[in-house]
């Protein structure tokens, strides 16, 4: 749905999205942000634990 929305909104001058679809996309993007934030924080913490302090 996100990919279709991106492509359609970019290339179709008459693109329209329903309010329910928009709400669903907002929720999916928010969830994706949470996952990415968590994964990045875990990776940063892991890298920080392996770097010797000078």
ABEGO torsion letter per residue (X at the ends): XAAAAAAAAAABAABBBBAAAAAAAAAAAAAAAAAAAAAAAAAAAAAAAABBBX
